[in-house]
Amino acid sequence: MVNFIWVGLTIIGLVFAAVNGRMEEVNEAVFKSAGEAVTICIGLVSVLVFWLGLMRIAEEAGLLRQLARLVEPFAKRLFPEVPSGHPAMGYILSNMTANFFGLGNAATPLGIKAMEELKRLNGGKAEASRSMITFLAINTSSITLIPTTVLAIRFSYHSASPAEIIAPTIFATACSTMAAIAIDRFFYIRRRKKEGK
Amino acid sequence: MAWLSLMSMWLIPAMIAFILLYGTFKKVPTYESFVEGGKEGIHIAVSIIPYLIGMMVAIGIFRASGALDSLVEWVRPVLLWIGLPPEVFPLAIIRPISGNAALGMVSDLIAVHGPDSFIGRLASVMQGSTDTTFYVLTVYFGAVGIKKMGDALKVGLWADVAGFIAALVIVSWMF
């Protein structure tokens, strides 16, 4: 699926550029985008190092395990394949907490750790497990309390009420998260039917 | 609003203080653990680079070639019928693919149409209603070496559609 989209975007773009005579812009875009990607990654180093370092302390102090135990009954229904008290659950929950407070940069390393643990649970296979798909579904639909960057832009363009979009944003993000959970379940049931279980 | 921004401001420092104090209390060698954990961060950030370059170059080509603009022209009648301003459509396409590109589009839409216009509000809500599906997928699966992603992409994109519809409905209804 990703292979298809990736090649599709590129080839369609190149064909359009040929027809529209925009090869110069495309050449520029190739190098500019590649540079932007590296800049993003380098920018991630600082945050990743700091948060992963801090989270190692939390992990060794047993904090993640305790957090997991606290919210387990709810999360267990979402991730039935993660055993009780497993560190994966702790990472999943702290990732959600970070996302909820708009700490996108803090959430990323936690999400990656959660994925690592889920992969270990799945026997180290290079294939996405059911729990991984559920985790991604919830993650990509983002449960954010305050959309800080958008607020900042609205402020800078002199909105009469920059904060008025907070309530509708919470509504929309709640809808997308609930939809994500429902769609994830739907696809899971469909997969099982296909496998004849 | 005041307490919300206060909370956002205090959350990170409070987390740092709590983890350090709790770690000390539990007799964790805090600084050594921090350094050990931090080393992992470098490795992860570097290993993401090829994933991001691949995706961002493809999107860059798609935008620069004018393919995106043509796509917008092509679907304009359908969009007007739904009630979605065609100007916002590229944002709906880019939002799941690139968070930074989408943020650029939101700033652009707000600059052109004004933050308190229908388009400005809709763009603001859409930006916050979902996360960057492709980015999350590439980074999370890429970092741990998942090659077969199953239904993850489909689920993520359908959830985005649900979020956009919710954004359109609530903004039309509220303002």
Boltz contact constraints between the chains, C-beta under 6 A:
constraints:
  - contact:
      token1: [A, 1]
      token2: [B, 153]
      max_distance: 6.0
  - contact:
      token1: [A, 6]
      token2: [B, 58]
      max_distance: 6.0
  - contact:
      token1: [A, 9]
      token2: [B, 58]
      max_distance: 6.0
  - contact:
      token1: [A, 9]
      token2: [B, 62]
      max_distance: 6.0
  - contact:
      token1: [A, 10]
      token2: [B, 58]
      max_distance: 6.0
  - contact:
      token1: [A, 10]
      token2: [B, 61]
      max_distance: 6.0
  - contact:
      token1: [A, 12]
      token2: [B, 67]
      max_distance: 6.0
  - contact:
      token1: [A, 13]
      token2: [B, 61]
      max_distance: 6.0
  - contact:
      token1: [A, 13]
      token2: [B, 62]
      max_distance: 6.0
  - contact:
      token1: [A, 13]
      token2: [B, 65]
      max_distance: 6.0
  - contact:
      token1: [A, 13]
      token2: [B, 67]
      max_distance: 6.0
  - contact:
      token1: [A, 16]
      token2: [B, 65]
      max_distance: 6.0
  - contact:
      token1: [A, 16]
      token2: [B, 66]
      max_distance: 6.0
  - contact:
      token1: [A, 16]
      token2: [B, 67]
      max_distance: 6.0
  - contact:
      token1: [A, 17]
      token2: [B, 65]
      max_distance: 6.0
  - contact:
      token1: [A, 20]
      token2: [B, 66]
      max_distance: 6.0
  - contact:
      token1: [A, 22]
      token2: [B, 65]
      max_distance: 6.0
  - contact:
      token1: [A, 22]
      token2: [B, 66]
      max_distance: 6.0
  - contact:
      token1: [A, 25]
      token2: [B, 64]
      max_distance: 6.0
  - contact:
      token1: [A, 26]
      token2: [B, 61]
      max_distance: 6.0
  - contact:
      token1: [A, 26]
      token2: [B, 64]
      max_distance: 6.0
  - contact:
      token1: [A, 26]
      token2: [B, 65]
      max_distance: 6.0
  - contact:
      token1: [A, 29]
      token2: [B, 60]
      max_distance: 6.0
  - contact:
      token1: [A, 29]
      token2: [B, 61]
      max_distance: 6.0
  - contact:
      token1: [A, 29]
      token2: [B, 64]
      max_distance: 6.0
  - contact:
      token1: [A, 30]
      token2: [B, 57]
      max_distance: 6.0
  - contact:
      token1: [A, 33]
      token2: [B, 56]
      max_distance: 6.0
  - contact:
      token1: [A, 33]
      token2: [B, 57]
      max_distance: 6.0
  - contact:
      token1: [A, 33]
      token2: [B, 60]
      max_distance: 6.0
  - contact:
      token1: [A, 34]
      token2: [B, 53]
      max_distance: 6.0
  - contact:
      token1: [A, 34]
      token2: [B, 57]
      max_distance: 6.0
  - contact:
      token1: [A, 36]
      token2: [B, 56]
      max_distance: 6.0
  - contact:
      token1: [A, 37]
      token2: [B, 52]
      max_distance: 6.0
  - contact:
      token1: [A, 37]
      token2: [B, 53]
      max_distance: 6.0
  - contact:
      token1: [A, 37]
      token2: [B, 56]
      max_distance: 6.0
  - contact:
      token1: [A, 41]
      token2: [B, 45]
      max_distance: 6.0
  - contact:
      token1: [A, 41]
      token2: [B, 48]
      max_distance: 6.0
  - contact:
      token1: [A, 41]
      token2: [B, 49]
      max_distance: 6.0
  - contact:
      token1: [A, 44]
      token2: [B, 45]
      max_distance: 6.0
  - contact:
      token1: [A, 45]
      token2: [B, 45]
      max_distance: 6.0
  - contact:
      token1: [A, 48]
      token2: [B, 41]
      max_distance: 6.0
  - contact:
      token1: [A, 48]
      token2: [B, 44]
      max_distance: 6.0
  - contact:
      token1: [A, 48]
      token2: [B, 45]
      max_distance: 6.0
  - contact:
      token1: [A, 49]
      token2: [B, 38]
      max_distance: 6.0
  - contact:
      token1: [A, 49]
      token2: [B, 41]
      max_distance: 6.0
  - contact:
      token1: [A, 52]
      token2: [B, 37]
      max_distance: 6.0
  - contact:
      token1: [A, 52]
      token2: [B, 38]
      max_distance: 6.0
  - contact:
      token1: [A, 52]
      token2: [B, 40]
      max_distance: 6.0
  - contact:
      token1: [A, 52]
      token2: [B, 41]
      max_distance: 6.0
  - contact:
      token1: [A, 53]
      token2: [B, 34]
      max_distance: 6.0
  - contact:
      token1: [A, 53]
      token2: [B, 37]
      max_distance: 6.0
  - contact:
      token1: [A, 53]
      token2: [B, 38]
      max_distance: 6.0
  - contact:
      token1: [A, 54]
      token2: [B, 19]
      max_distance: 6.0
  - contact:
      token1: [A, 56]
      token2: [B, 33]
      max_distance: 6.0
  - contact:
      token1: [A, 56]
      token2: [B, 36]
      max_distance: 6.0
  - contact:
      token1: [A, 56]
      token2: [B, 37]
      max_distance: 6.0
  - contact:
      token1: [A, 57]
      token2: [B, 19]
      max_distance: 6.0
  - contact:
      token1: [A, 57]
      token2: [B, 23]
      max_distance: 6.0
  - contact:
      token1: [A, 57]
      token2: [B, 28]
      max_distance: 6.0
  - contact:
      token1: [A, 57]
      token2: [B, 30]
      max_distance: 6.0
  - contact:
      token1: [A, 57]
      token2: [B, 33]
      max_distance: 6.0
  - contact:
      token1: [A, 57]
      token2: [B, 34]
      max_distance: 6.0
  - contact:
      token1: [A, 58]
      token2: [B, 19]
      max_distance: 6.0
  - contact:
      token1: [A, 60]
      token2: [B, 28]
      max_distance: 6.0
  - contact:
      token1: [A, 60]
      token2: [B, 33]
      max_distance: 6.0
  - contact:
      token1: [A, 61]
      token2: [B, 22]
      max_distance: 6.0
  - contact:
      token1: [A, 61]
      token2: [B, 23]
      max_distance: 6.0
  - contact:
      token1: [A, 61]
      token2: [B, 26]
      max_distance: 6.0
  - contact:
      token1: [A, 61]
      token2: [B, 28]
      max_distance: 6.0
  - contact:
      token1: [A, 101]
      token2: [B, 11]
      max_distance: 6.0
  - contact:
      token1: [A, 111]
      token2: [B, 140]
      max_distance: 6.0
  - contact:
      token1: [A, 112]
      token2: [B, 140]
      max_distance: 6.0
  - contact:
      token1: [A, 112]
      token2: [B, 143]
      max_distance: 6.0
  - contact:
      token1: [A, 115]
      token2: [B, 140]
      max_distance: 6.0
  - contact:
      token1: [A, 115]
      token2: [B, 144]
      max_distance: 6.0
  - contact:
      token1: [A, 116]
      token2: [B, 144]
      max_distance: 6.0
  - contact:
      token1: [A, 119]
      token2: [B, 144]
      max_distance: 6.0
  - contact:
      token1: [A, 126]
      token2: [B, 145]
      max_distance: 6.0
  - contact:
      token1: [A, 126]
      token2: [B, 146]
      max_distance: 6.0
  - contact:
      token1: [A, 126]
      token2: [B, 147]
      max_distance: 6.0
  - contact:
      token1: [A, 127]
      token2: [B, 148]
      max_distance: 6.0
  - contact:
      token1: [A, 128]
      token2: [B, 146]
      max_distance: 6.0
  - contact:
      token1: [A, 128]
      token2: [B, 149]
      max_distance: 6.0
  - contact:
      token1: [A, 128]
      token2: [B, 150]
      max_distance: 6.0
  - contact:
      token1: [A, 128]
      token2: [B, 152]
      max_distance: 6.0
  - contact:
      token1: [A, 133]
      token2: [B, 150]
      max_distance: 6.0
  - contact:
      token1: [A, 133]
      token2: [B, 151]
      max_distance: 6.0
  - contact:
      token1: [A, 133]
      token2: [B, 152]
      max_distance: 6.0
  - contact:
      token1: [A, 136]
      token2: [B, 152]
      max_distance: 6.0
  - contact:
      token1: [A, 137]
      token2: [B, 155]
      max_distance: 6.0
  - contact:
      token1: [A, 139]
      token2: [B, 136]
      max_distance: 6.0
  - contact:
      token1: [A, 140]
      token2: [B, 131]
      max_distance: 6.0
  - contact:
      token1: [A, 140]
      token2: [B, 133]
      max_distance: 6.0
  - contact:
      token1: [A, 140]
      token2: [B, 136]
      max_distance: 6.0
  - contact:
      token1: [A, 140]
      token2: [B, 156]
      max_distance: 6.0
  - contact:
      token1: [A, 141]
      token2: [B, 130]
      max_distance: 6.0
  - contact:
      token1: [A, 141]
      token2: [B, 159]
      max_distance: 6.0
  - contact:
      token1: [A, 142]
      token2: [B, 130]
      max_distance: 6.0
  - contact:
      token1: [A, 142]
      token2: [B, 131]
      max_distance: 6.0
  - contact:
      token1: [A, 144]
      token2: [B, 128]
      max_distance: 6.0
  - contact:
      token1: [A, 146]
      token2: [B, 4]
      max_distance: 6.0
  - contact:
      token1: [A, 147]
      token2: [B, 128]
      max_distance: 6.0
  - contact:
      token1: [A, 150]
      token2: [B, 124]
      max_distance: 6.0
  - contact:
      token1: [A, 150]
      token2: [B, 127]
      max_distance: 6.0
  - contact:
      token1: [A, 150]
      token2: [B, 128]
      max_distance: 6.0
  - contact:
      token1: [A, 153]
      token2: [B, 107]
      max_distance: 6.0
  - contact:
      token1: [A, 153]
      token2: [B, 110]
      max_distance: 6.0
  - contact:
      token1: [A, 154]
      token2: [B, 115]
      max_distance: 6.0
  - contact:
      token1: [A, 157]
      token2: [B, 110]
      max_distance: 6.0
  - contact:
      token1: [A, 157]
      token2: [B, 115]
      max_distance: 6.0
  - contact:
      token1: [A, 159]
      token2: [B, 115]
      max_distance: 6.0
  - contact:
      token1: [A, 159]
      token2: [B, 116]
      max_distance: 6.0
  - contact:
      token1: [A, 160]
      token2: [B, 116]
      max_distance: 6.0
  - contact:
      token1: [A, 163]
      token2: [B, 1]
      max_distance: 6.0
  - contact:
      token1: [A, 165]
      token2: [B, 121]
      max_distance: 6.0
  - contact:
      token1: [A, 165]
      token2: [B, 124]
      max_distance: 6.0
  - contact:
      token1: [A, 165]
      token2: [B, 125]
      max_distance: 6.0
  - contact:
      token1: [A, 168]
      token2: [B, 125]
      max_distance: 6.0
  - contact:
      token1: [A, 168]
      token2: [B, 170]
      max_distance: 6.0
  - contact:
      token1: [A, 168]
      token2: [B, 171]
      max_distance: 6.0
  - contact:
      token1: [A, 168]
      token2: [B, 174]
      max_distance: 6.0
  - contact:
      token1: [A, 169]
      token2: [B, 125]
      max_distance: 6.0
  - contact:
      token1: [A, 169]
      token2: [B, 128]
      max_distance: 6.0
  - contact:
      token1: [A, 171]
      token2: [B, 170]
      max_distance: 6.0
  - contact:
      token1: [A, 172]
      token2: [B, 125]
      max_distance: 6.0
  - contact:
      token1: [A, 172]
      token2: [B, 129]
      max_distance: 6.0
  - contact:
      token1: [A, 172]
      token2: [B, 163]
      max_distance: 6.0
  - contact:
      token1: [A, 172]
      token2: [B, 166]
      max_distance: 6.0
  - contact:
      token1: [A, 172]
      token2: [B, 167]
      max_distance: 6.0
  - contact:
      token1: [A, 172]
      token2: [B, 170]
      max_distance: 6.0
  - contact:
      token1: [A, 173]
      token2: [B, 129]
      max_distance: 6.0
  - contact:
      token1: [A, 175]
      token2: [B, 162]
      max_distance: 6.0
  - contact:
      token1: [A, 175]
      token2: [B, 166]
      max_distance: 6.0
  - contact:
      token1: [A, 176]
      token2: [B, 129]
      max_distance: 6.0
  - contact:
      token1: [A, 176]
      token2: [B, 130]
      max_distance: 6.0
  - contact:
      token1: [A, 176]
      token2: [B, 159]
      max_distance: 6.0
  - contact:
      token1: [A, 176]
      token2: [B, 162]
      max_distance: 6.0
  - contact:
      token1: [A, 176]
      token2: [B, 163]
      max_distance: 6.0
  - contact:
      token1: [A, 179]
      token2: [B, 159]
      max_distance: 6.0
  - contact:
      token1: [A, 179]
      token2: [B, 162]
      max_distance: 6.0
  - contact:
      token1: [A, 180]
      token2: [B, 159]
      max_distance: 6.0
  - contact:
      token1: [A, 183]
      token2: [B, 155]
      max_distance: 6.0
  - contact:
      token1: [A, 183]
      token2: [B, 158]
      max_distance: 6.0
  - contact:
      token1: [A, 183]
      token2: [B, 159]
      max_distance: 6.0
  - contact:
      token1: [A, 184]
      token2: [B, 155]
      max_distance: 6.0
  - contact:
      token1: [A, 187]
      token2: [B, 151]
      max_distance: 6.0
  - contact:
      token1: [A, 187]
      token2: [B, 155]
      max_distance: 6.0
